[in-house]
Amino acid sequence: MLATDTSIRRRRGWHRWASVCVAVVLLNGLVTFHNVWPTLAVHWRGELSIELAALLLLLALSNAWLGPTPGRLLAVLSGLIVIFALGRYGAVTAPALYGREVNLYWDVPQLASVAGMLFRVASLWSVATICVGALVVLAGLYVASRWSLGQIDAMLRFHHAARMGVGLVGIVLVGCFLVQQSTGGFPPLPRFSIPVSKTYSEQLVRIIDALSNRATQLLPPSPPLHSSFAALPGQDVLLVFMESYGRVTYDRPEFVQALMPVRARLAAAVQDTHRSVVSGYVSSPTFGGGSVLAHVSLLSGIEVRDSSRYALLMTQQRPTLVSVFKAHGYRTIDVMPGMRQSWPEGAFYGFDEIYDAKSLDYRGPEFGWWRIPDQFSLAVLDAEELQRQPRKPLFVFFPTVSTHMPFVPTPPLQPDGHRILTAQPYDAEPLQRALAQKPDWTHMDKSYLSSVEYFLDVIANYLRERAGDNFVLIILGDHQPAANVSGDGASWDVPVYVISRQPEILESLRARGFRPGLTPAERTVGKMNELTPWLLAAFGNSRIYEPTPAD
């Protein structure tokens, strides 16, 4: 009987130690995993968590000096581990899918819009599945954390040797981490993961900087924005920000091959209408999102790379392309089909007219969250402003939406630009095919290319419809698409096209590094905000514009 009892105790002891080992591995994995690029999945690379090592040391000391850890405290610690796991997931997944780090100050206010987009483009069943799945995952993380801490604390409670061993291991790991952080010569063994507490502390610093007066130090003076407009004898200027149109469309061979036909159609439309085009790359201030940062950088000539600088700039009275064109007698128009709520920032620019989603009054079939096809917005602009006579020359700012993630459903091209404004803008068959498209969130290349092809065809079609009109058309990307499309380590460059019949404008830009045609030179010509004075110099028929008192 005694031998049997001893055998049972041994089995229970091994079982308890095995449970503790599983608990430690599980807790460590929850805060040290890495992304399986470029998916939502994660994997472990054998790294250790310094925060878990410190927690084990504290639990060992607490059990030795104060006795068993209260259940409520273990519940709180379990909740914190879940928060750390979520923070770790955001830190490693956002760069893989979005192309940049999470910025809580900037990204949290966008969550409502993202959630709304998902509700619009996904089925009710899919949304319900996502919500239930999220709750199950959170509950599972908490249960796993609580069980793990309970197993560890129970072992520390009843075994002096366990307290001594865990405490010693904790001290060694904390010491190794501190030595590794203080000197570069110490071997990186064991390998530690970036602490999640560091991730959260960096986010807190960003929020404090954004809300404090320190943000004012981030705002440089405005560059000189002047032009004689000698090369623009009353011509309209259309500035089109093509959503998510990035350099990846030229860097990835399969993208180049897929877009070759539509670029050939656009080039033919330019040539057949007796226009010319130059192209180049500029570096966007943002990647994968945050389009407004690109918009304000170009319109103001100030590089705006974060929301704190953007918010501060909106409180200033600064010269912009809008104010420069207005000063030269232009009517300034803003076409924003993606704007579905109030836009107080519009006061910063001072547009004469803003065509938002409501004023565009689109009543046709809706295409995903963004609803309004870019061809319709362009047709409204043409009918309401460009074809109206007599009138002032126009400066138009048009951020597109049809190439916005999730890219589908992509509207069909309507060759008859007038029909797009009617009650039946499309034939039944192409419309049915378009609306049947559903987002594939893990393989978005095909959807992305389809949306890019659509918009380039829209421009080619418009150039042919307005073959006799004399205007300057500037098309540029606001940022690269998210990293699940653009790839790992992609640049922040975007293409710029300038289409015009004024050779002096194009020649001025060629002197800056632009190349004739729709294929930019490999080298980036500059930052997006540097393009602003270059355009004004080109409009003033000058390679390097020097303002005069008359300006």
ZAMARGU-4260 file (C-alpha; in steps of 0.2 Angstrom, whole numbers, plus 5000, padded with zeros to 4 digits):
<rodrens>
0) 5000/5000/5000 | 5014/5012/5004 | 5023/5008/4988 | 5006/5012/4979 | 5004/5029/4988
5) 5022/5034/4984 | 5019/5029/4965 | 5003/5040/4965 | 5012/5054/4973 | 5026/5053/4960
10) 5014/5053/4946 | 5004/5068/4953 | 5021/5077/4955 | 5026/5074/4937 | 5009/5079/4931
15) 5010/5095/4941 | 5027/5099/4934 | 5022/5095/4917 | 5007/5107/4919 | 5018/5120/4925
20) 5030/5118/4910 | 5015/5119/4898 | 5009/5135/4907 | 5025/5144/4906 | 5027/5139/4888
25) 5009/5145/4884 | 5011/5162/4893 | 5028/5165/4885 | 5021/5161/4868 | 5006/5173/4871
30) 5018/5188/4871 | 5033/5183/4860 | 5025/5177/4844 | 5029/5184/4827 | 5018/5186/4811
35) 5018/5173/4797 | 5020/5187/4783 | 5008/5193/4776 | 4994/5184/4784 | 4984/5185/4801
40) 4993/5169/4807 | 5007/5169/4820 | 5021/5158/4825 | 5035/5157/4838 | 5053/5159/4835
45) 5060/5153/4852 | 5061/5170/4860 | 5058/5173/4878 | 5048/5186/4887 | 5057/5197/4900
50) 5040/5202/4907 | 5036/5184/4910 | 5053/5181/4918 | 5050/5196/4929 | 5032/5190/4934
55) 5038/5173/4938 | 5052/5181/4950 | 5038/5192/4958 | 5027/5177/4961 | 5041/5167/4968
60) 5045/5181/4980 | 5027/5184/4984 | 5023/5166/4989 | 5039/5165/4999 | 5035/5181/5009
65) 5017/5184/5008 | 5009/5167/5005 | 4997/5161/4991 | 4993/5174/4978 | 4974/5180/4980
70) 4963/5174/4966 | 4957/5191/4962 | 4975/5196/4959 | 4978/5181/4947 | 4962/5186/4938
75) 4969/5204/4936 | 4986/5197/4930 | 4977/5186/4918 | 4967/5201/4910 | 4984/5210/4909
80) 4991/5195/4899 | 4977/5196/4887 | 4980/5215/4884 | 4998/5211/4881 | 4994/5197/4869
85) 4982/5209/4860 | 4996/5222/4860 | 5009/5210/4853 | 4997/5204/4839 | 4994/5222/4834
90) 5012/5226/4834 | 5018/5211/4823 | 5002/5210/4812 | 5000/5228/4807 | 5016/5230/4798
95) 5013/5214/4788 | 4995/5219/4783 | 4996/5238/4783 | 5014/5241/4780 | 5017/5252/4795
100) 5016/5252/4814 | 5001/5254/4824 | 4998/5272/4830 | 4984/5272/4843 | 4982/5291/4842
105) 4979/5290/4824 | 4971/5273/4821 | 4959/5271/4835 | 4947/5285/4828 | 4948/5276/4812
110) 4941/5260/4819 | 4923/5265/4817 | 4925/5269/4799 | 4934/5252/4796 | 4920/5243/4806
115) 4907/5252/4795 | 4916/5247/4779 | 4917/5229/4785 | 4898/5229/4789 | 4895/5236/4771
120) 4906/5224/4761 | 4903/5208/4771 | 4888/5198/4774 | 4878/5198/4790 | 4883/5180/4793
125) 4902/5185/4790 | 4901/5199/4802 | 4892/5189/4815 | 4905/5175/4813 | 4919/5188/4816
130) 4911/5195/4831 | 4908/5178/4839 | 4925/5172/4834 | 4933/5188/4842 | 4923/5185/4859
135) 4928/5166/4859 | 4947/5171/4856 | 4947/5183/4870 | 4938/5171/4882 | 4950/5158/4877
140) 4965/5169/4880 | 4959/5173/4897 | 4955/5155/4902 | 4972/5150/4896 | 4981/5164/4905
145) 4971/5161/4921 | 4974/5142/4921 | 4992/5144/4918 | 4995/5157/4932 | 4985/5145/4943
150) 4996/5131/4939 | 5012/5141/4942 | 5005/5149/4958 | 5000/5132/4965 | 5017/5124/4962
155) 5025/5139/4970 | 5014/5138/4985 | 5017/5120/4990 | 5036/5118/4985 | 5050/5127/4992
160) 5062/5120/4979 | 5050/5127/4965 | 5051/5144/4973 | 5069/5144/4974 | 5071/5137/4956
165) 5059/5149/4948 | 5066/5164/4958 | 5084/5159/4952 | 5079/5157/4934 | 5070/5174/4935
170) 5085/5183/4942 | 5096/5175/4929 | 5085/5180/4914 | 5082/5197/4921 | 5101/5199/4923
175) 5104/5193/4905 | 5092/5205/4898 | 5099/5220/4907 | 5116/5215/4901 | 5111/5213/4883
180) 5102/5230/4884 | 5117/5239/4891 | 5131/5231/4880 | 5132/5226/4862 | 5146/5214/4865
185) 5136/5201/4876 | 5130/5186/4866 | 5111/5187/4862 | 5108/5171/4871 | 5095/5168/4877
190) 5085/5178/4864 | 5072/5190/4871 | 5057/5197/4862 | 5054/5215/4861 | 5044/5219/4877
195) 5026/5222/4875 | 5027/5235/4889 | 5039/5245/4877 | 5026/5244/4863 | 5013/5252/4875
200) 5025/5264/4882 | 5029/5271/4865 | 5011/5272/4860 | 5008/5282/4877 | 5023/5294/4872
205) 5015/5297/4855 | 4998/5301/4863 | 5006/5313/4875 | 5017/5321/4862 | 5001/5324/4851
210) 4991/5331/4865 | 5005/5342/4872 | 5013/5358/4866 | 5028/5348/4861 | 5019/5344/4845
215) 5021/5363/4839 | 5039/5360/4837 | 5036/5347/4823 | 5028/5360/4812 | 5041/5369/4800
220) 5038/5385/4791 | 5028/5385/4775 | 5039/5385/4759 | 5037/5400/4747 | 5022/5396/4736
225) 5022/5408/4721 | 5019/5407/4702 | 5016/5418/4688 | 5005/5405/4680 | 5013/5411/4663
230) 5012/5393/4656 | 4993/5392/4661 | 4984/5403/4649 | 4967/5401/4658 | 4969/5382/4658
235) 4960/5371/4671 | 4971/5361/4682 | 4965/5344/4689 | 4974/5336/4703 | 4969/5318/4705
240) 4975/5308/4720 | 4973/5290/4715 | 4970/5280/4731 | 4983/5266/4734 | 4992/5269/4718
245) 5009/5264/4722 | 5026/5260/4715 | 5022/5242/4718 | 5013/5242/4701 | 5030/5245/4693
250) 5041/5235/4704 | 5032/5218/4704 | 5034/5210/4687 | 5017/5201/4688 | 5009/5218/4691
255) 5018/5226/4677 | 5012/5212/4665 | 4994/5213/4671 | 4993/5232/4669 | 5003/5234/4653
260) 4987/5234/4642 | 4978/5247/4652 | 4994/5258/4652 | 4995/5256/4633 | 4977/5262/4632
265) 4980/5277/4642 | 4996/5281/4633 | 4986/5279/4616 | 4973/5291/4623 | 4986/5304/4628
270) 4994/5303/4611 | 4978/5302/4600 | 4972/5318/4609 | 4988/5327/4605 | 4993/5328/4623
275) 5010/5323/4631 | 5014/5315/4648 | 5029/5315/4660 | 5030/5303/4675 | 5041/5301/4690
280) 5041/5294/4708 | 5039/5304/4723 | 5040/5298/4741 | 5023/5298/4750 | 5023/5303/4769
285) 5012/5288/4773 | 5010/5270/4768 | 4995/5259/4767 | 4983/5272/4773 | 4982/5289/4781
290) 4978/5297/4764 | 4975/5314/4772 | 4993/5315/4776 | 4998/5314/4758 | 4984/5326/4753
295) 4990/5340/4765 | 5008/5337/4761 | 5006/5341/4743 | 4993/5355/4745 | 5003/5364/4758
300) 5021/5360/4753 | 5024/5354/4771 | 5029/5336/4775 | 5015/5329/4786 | 5019/5311/4792
305) 5009/5310/4807 | 4992/5315/4814 | 4999/5327/4827 | 5007/5337/4814 | 4991/5336/4803
310) 4980/5341/4818 | 4991/5356/4822 | 4992/5362/4804 | 4973/5362/4802 | 4973/5376/4816
315) 4985/5387/4806 | 4983/5399/4792 | 4995/5393/4779 | 4997/5396/4760 | 4992/5381/4750
320) 4989/5377/4731 | 4971/5381/4734 | 4975/5399/4740 | 4988/5401/4726 | 4976/5397/4713
325) 4962/5407/4721 | 4973/5422/4721 | 4975/5420/4702 | 4957/5420/4699 | 4953/5402/4699
330) 4938/5394/4705 | 4943/5380/4717 | 4934/5364/4718 | 4935/5349/4730 | 4928/5332/4724
335) 4927/5320/4739 | 4916/5305/4735 | 4923/5296/4751 | 4918/5310/4762 | 4901/5305/4771
340) 4902/5316/4786 | 4906/5334/4791 | 4923/5339/4786 | 4929/5354/4797 | 4946/5353/4790
345) 4939/5359/4774 | 4940/5377/4781 | 4959/5376/4782 | 4959/5375/4763 | 4945/5387/4758
350) 4938/5378/4743 | 4925/5388/4734 | 4914/5372/4732 | 4915/5354/4740 | 4906/5340/4731
355) 4905/5327/4745 | 4895/5310/4745 | 4879/5319/4749 | 4881/5333/4736 | 4886/5321/4722
360) 4869/5313/4724 | 4873/5296/4717 | 4858/5285/4715 | 4865/5271/4706 | 4870/5254/4711
365) 4882/5254/4726 | 4899/5247/4725 | 4905/5242/4742 | 4908/5253/4757 | 4913/5268/4746
370) 4897/5266/4735 | 4901/5280/4722 | 4911/5275/4706 | 4925/5287/4702 | 4918/5288/4684
375) 4902/5295/4691 | 4911/5308/4702 | 4921/5314/4687 | 4906/5315/4676 | 4897/5326/4689
380) 4912/5337/4690 | 4912/5338/4671 | 4894/5342/4669 | 4892/5354/4684 | 4909/5363/4683
385) 4920/5359/4668 | 4907/5361/4654 | 4898/5376/4662 | 4901/5392/4652 | 4906/5406/4655
390) 4916/5403/4670 | 4933/5405/4678 | 4947/5393/4676 | 4946/5379/4688 | 4958/5371/4701
395) 4951/5354/4705 | 4956/5342/4719 | 4949/5325/4717 | 4954/5310/4729 | 4947/5294/4722
400) 4939/5280/4731 | 4937/5265/4718 | 4954/5259/4721 | 4952/5259/4740 | 4954/5243/4750
405) 4946/5231/4749 | 4946/5236/4730 | 4930/5226/4725 | 4917/5226/4719 | 4925/5236/4705
410) 4913/5246/4695 | 4912/5242/4676 | 4918/5255/4664 | 4904/5265/4655 | 4911/5270/4638
415) 4897/5283/4637 | 4902/5296/4650 | 4885/5304/4649 | 4875/5288/4653 | 4884/5286/4670
420) 4873/5301/4676 | 4857/5292/4671 | 4845/5281/4682 | 4852/5266/4673 | 4871/5269/4671
425) 4876/5251/4667 | 4870/5236/4657 | 4863/5222/4667 | 4876/5209/4663 | 4892/5219/4667
430) 4884/5226/4683 | 4879/5209/4689 | 4897/5203/4686 | 4904/5218/4696 | 4892/5216/4711
435) 4896/5198/4712 | 4914/5201/4717 | 4918/5198/4735 | 4934/5203/4745 | 4947/5190/4747
440) 4956/5197/4762 | 4971/5185/4761 | 4974/5187/4742 | 4970/5204/4737 | 4982/5206/4722
445) 4969/5202/4709 | 4956/5214/4716 | 4969/5228/4718 | 4974/5226/4699 | 4956/5226/4694
450) 4953/5242/4703 | 4968/5250/4696 | 4964/5245/4678 | 4947/5252/4680 | 4952/5269/4685
455) 4966/5271/4672 | 4953/5266/4659 | 4941/5280/4667 | 4955/5293/4663 | 4959/5286/4646
460) 4940/5287/4642 | 4938/5304/4648 | 4953/5311/4639 | 4945/5304/4623 | 4929/5312/4627
465) 4937/5329/4630 | 4949/5328/4616 | 4946/5346/4612 | 4948/5353/4630 | 4964/5360/4635
470) 4968/5356/4654 | 4983/5350/4664 | 4979/5333/4672 | 4990/5328/4687 | 4987/5310/4693
475) 4997/5303/4708 | 4996/5290/4721 | 4992/5295/4739 | 5002/5280/4746 | 5007/5262/4742
480) 4993/5249/4745 | 4994/5239/4761 | 5008/5227/4764 | 4998/5212/4760 | 4998/5219/4742
485) 5014/5229/4741 | 5025/5216/4749 | 5038/5215/4763 | 5050/5230/4763 | 5041/5240/4749
490) 5046/5258/4747 | 5035/5273/4751 | 5036/5279/4733 | 5021/5283/4722 | 5019/5287/4703
495) 5015/5304/4697 | 5009/5308/4679 | 5007/5325/4672 | 4997/5326/4656 | 4997/5342/4646
500) 4998/5351/4629 | 5010/5364/4636 | 5027/5359/4632 | 5035/5371/4644 | 5026/5363/4659
505) 5032/5346/4655 | 5050/5352/4651 | 5051/5360/4668 | 5047/5344/4676 | 5059/5334/4665
510) 5073/5345/4672 | 5067/5339/4689 | 5070/5321/4684 | 5053/5317/4676 | 5053/5306/4661
515) 5042/5306/4645 | 5029/5293/4645 | 5020/5283/4659 | 5035/5273/4665 | 5045/5284/4678
520) 5064/5283/4679 | 5070/5271/4693 | 5076/5285/4704 | 5064/5295/4715 | 5063/5313/4711
525) 5059/5319/4728 | 5047/5320/4742 | 5029/5323/4739 | 5029/5340/4747 | 5044/5345/4736
530) 5033/5342/4721 | 5022/5357/4726 | 5034/5371/4722 | 5040/5362/4707 | 5023/5362/4700
535) 5021/5380/4703 | 5038/5383/4695 | 5032/5373/4680 | 5016/5383/4679 | 5026/5399/4679
540) 5036/5393/4665 | 5052/5392/4675 | 5063/5378/4680 | 5068/5386/4697 | 5055/5399/4701
545) 5061/5415/4709 | 5046/5426/4715 | 5045/5444/4710 | 5037/5459/4719 | 5022/5457/4706
550) 5019/5440/4713
</rodrens>
